[in-house]
Amino acid sequence: MSSTALPIQAASRQVWGAVLAMSLCAFALVTSEFLPVSLLTPIATDLALTEGQAGQAISISGLFAVVTSLFISSVIRRLDRRPVLLFLTALMIASGTLVAFAPNYSTLMVGRAILGIAIGGSWSMSTAVMIRIAPESFVPKAIALIQGGTALATAVAAPIGSFMGGLIGWRGAFFCVVPLAALALCWQAFTLPKMPGQIESGSALDVFRLLGSANVSLGMAAVAFLFMGQFALFTYLRPFLESVTRVDVSGLSLLLLIIGMAGLVGTMVIGPVLNRSLNRVLMIIPLLMSGIAVALLVFGNSMWATAVLLGVWGLIATCAPVGWFTWLSRTLPRDAETGGGLMVAVIQLAITLGATLGGLLYDGAGYQATFIASGLFLLVAAVLALFVSRSDLPPLR
């Protein structure tokens, strides 16, 4: 082995250590974000809230993630990215601790707001960080590892949250994320290199100039309605399953696991399908989800029918972000990073609005109104995707 081979191998291990640390951080972030979905009922009971009020724990984190993702690039432009990432991970630890020991609704919401800052900042920076710390030939694999952490969290967060909530309570379930985040923080501290900021100045409004394109505006609107529809329903799935399908904690965990595992399968097989017919996929996904929302109203009292419907929901819903980020790379090849920040903001805002409107409808008119609204939002997303598909896009490279 040559004398130059050892330093190269050491550098490679350093890079992959940093990438894996970021992947673990992504796993912890997504797990933290979606834990309330499977713990909504016990949170509401313990803090004397309605299910709709408890659902705002997702809304508030989404709102703060929106604001952070839009403005963090201008705020930290001249700062080294390494301490910024460590600070954002530390915020996740603080959030988990605050939520786990929250004595009242206000403390719960403060903890979730802090998590929103961590989510918006980390996701807005993740792709750019991968490009900076990994050699060019390793970047696709590095990004895939980050997305792997996200997909894994999406698959297991809800069922594990439900199971742990039944075992050690909802507070214990939230606190379980704290050691994961602490491990990610220590791992990042040892592996992330220095990443100096930029000298040139920039405006926080740069991200909004992209909306001057009609095609981009249509696409972002389609993304917004897609995620509004998804989370208007998904946020209040647990109380629906408990009151209508009448499942116990083990049955709930099983159904949430079905959603998660189906989603994991979807992310593994969607790539070739997107290469062949991206536009068709972007239209079909919200159309099918809209049909499932309506079907749950009809067949929701059947455990087996509900399991099948939720399995299909998980299979296609998890593929939706992959499809739209692929669309983004085709539409804005020279502004993919700025466009990515805009899309993160749109997604988080849509999650916030969907959870908020779904909660208001759930409390005011029952689950039927929430599910119908979800179906309508998703139908609008399908129509907007149809308009987007009529635009002339360059071929996939």
Beta strands, then each sheet from edge to edge (+ up, - down):
end
